Amino acid sequence: MNILSLDTNLLSPYATSSDKSFYKVAVQNAHSNMHAGKSIGSEYLGWLKLPLDEQEILIDSIQDMASEVRNCSSILIVIGVGGSYLGTKAIHEALKSYFGDDSTYPEIIYAGQNMSGAYLKQLLRYIDGKEVFINVISKSGTTTEPAIAFRVLRSYMEDRYGGEANGRIVVTTDSEKGALKELAKEKGYRSFVIPNDIGGRYSVLTAVGIFPLAVAGVDIRALLSGAKQAAFDLLGEDLELNPAYRYAVARQILYAKGYTIELLASFEPSLQYFHEWWKQLFGESEGKGKKGIFPASVSFPTDLHSVGQYIQDGRRFLFETLLHFEDVGDDQHIPYDPEDRDGLNYLVDKSLNEINTISKEGTAMAHSEGGVPVLKIELAKLDEFHIGYLIYFFMKSCAMSAYLSGVNPFDQPGVESYKNKMFELLGKTVLSE
């Protein structure tokens, strides 16, 4: 098995060889322009070659800072919204244990991703008496949600720690400008840089993600190694040999035939926030100009017992991408029961992970027979290397898919609309562009 396998066999009723041929030249052109830095939004293509760059100095400095945080605190609060937190949480949740905190590493708590007064007030109560570090992530320092959270938490830190507070705040921001950069200089906060050529939803493999992940005990070298391998493997323009481009083209073929909603589905609950990162990546990259596939997600088997009926037998305007890891680490076998009242003794030679794999295949077959186009993405193991590989795979797929639909993958003009209306209602003067 390759590091990542994309199975499109169940698409044969929907995607013909002529459909694929139609996109071949478009893929080659988009690929050439992307790698030559000539495509629309090329100023934000820094993620494309990032895994291939030498990063040992950055990794060493991050590991040193992470070690200090681990030695001096039991909690790291990561303040950010959107791409400044979703990727980090996606990786951390995918890799950590389901139950019980590992006391070796600080607890990672997120703030600034909502504007719930109850959440922030209860967070302040929870951290009182515990040793705390803060990592605030923002290019500008003025994005409303994280800026509010940072103002509140900075006040708390200064009241509690006095002059020591500045040493417990780590900033990840622009290299040269912005309110947060200015404050960091004034206060003497330690800082990491958000590269100017990488946007938020493509930033998890920068200091934005790898610093808090290092604090949490994630092997960031293995994570980046997986992304580096993906960057090598996905370097070619040949549609048949590049699974990232095959995935992008499959999505566009289905979209052109009226399948306008994509469900990302998996059978491991720890991937819930990976789904959320994926939804932001594709939704914010493609949803422009009244175009775009709507990204949604389901967690199986839970959702097979809720929206599963709709997927199987509802309107035929959605398609499904099944994400599966063969090895998820721990596993549980089913014990033998001599009474067998639940009728499960036929499963005693199987583990739950084996049953999940069989369930995945059965689900794919049932949904396909019900008229749902199904793609399958499979990786060998749920670990740092393979997650890093998958993240890069999806980023490159997303960029190609957006280019094929004729939109800029890296801007988000629609996001500004809600902000301006909110500011208007709050009485803030909004400067027109």
Phi, psi and omega in degrees: 000135174294168178303319176227132179242129176250116181255115180247018184300328182279003178267358187305327178288347188245332185236106181271170178297326178290327175300314181293320180298327181303327184266353189301309181292321179298321178295315180299318180293315179297318178300311182299314180295320181297311184284342175268357181071030183249356184279164177300137182077017185298341178291350178242031179263015182300330179296336187298318183251359182307313182297340181272349181282154174286122186232016186299322180296314179297315181298317179298318181292323177293317179296321179296315180294319179298321178297320178296317179298317180295324182285334189246002183209161173249354181221133167244122176263120178260117182257118179181167179224153179063231182296345180281353178220330188297317180296317178299311181295323179300312182290315182299312181295325181293330189255339185278166178291151179290323188232139176078134178273140175281111186292352177295330186239150177297153173286135178261122179238143184251144177215160180086359179265000176210174177237039178277119177295326179295318180300312184290320180295317180290329175297316179299319177295320184294320185276347183297126181092352177256154178279130192230140164240156177235137170239108180259131188238116178190133177293320185263322187088001183242003175298127196305306188298306179291330180295319177297312181300319181292322178300314181295312184287328176294319178298318178299313182297318181291322177294322185278315187258349181062226182296339179285345184301320183299330179281351180254008178243122179246131185250136171240111191206190179296151183285339189230327191220173177112157182298322181289322177297317180296318179295320179298319177296316182295318185269346182078026177294141168292148187215154170239161188256136166271116182304139182295337184260021178227123179278168188305312185285351176253015194257002189296336180272004173264187178302337177308314182261319191284339175291303179297328178293323177296320177300322183282357178092009176288140178283092186289334176294318177294321178301310181290330176295320177297317178295322179297317178297320178297319180300321175292311186294331185257023185280337186277159181267351183293118185299323182287336184258354183245101184296332177296319179285326176298320178295316180299316181292318178303317179298316182291323176298314180294320179299317181295338181260015172097005177268096193257357178236131176250129175258118170273123185234143175213168184248012180240118185300336181293349181269006182306313182281340170296321175302317182295318177298315180300320180295319177294316182304308184280321182295315183282336180276326187253339187279076183216155177060032182060029179239172168116144173283133178279122181272126177227172182213156177220151177244117181262150004276357183310308185282349172291339179260009176230278180277359179303324178299317180293316180302316184289324195221011180269199179300144185264070178231012179236154172231167192231136172244114180269121179256127186217137173249128182295317184241115180252017178095254181290157180209164181221127175271157181269124182285154177283138177235116184299334180277328175052040180294331179273357177068028184258002183298339178292349182257003189294342178269008182237154175261167179296324178294323175296318179295320177301318180297316178295321178297320178301315180293318179297319178297315179300316181295315182296315181293321178298315179294336178275003177096017178258120174296134185232128170250152178231127175246124184230141175229157187289320191213141176272090179211180185302314183301311184288327175294317177301319179297313183296321179299313180294320177306312182291323180297317181289322175301316184295315179300314180297316181299318179295317179297321180294333178268359174084026178238160176283119183289350195244359175254173179208064185299330181292335181294329182291335184297313181294324180297315182296321178293320178297314180298321179299316180290330179277352178089015177272138177287127180253119180280129178287151182279000000 
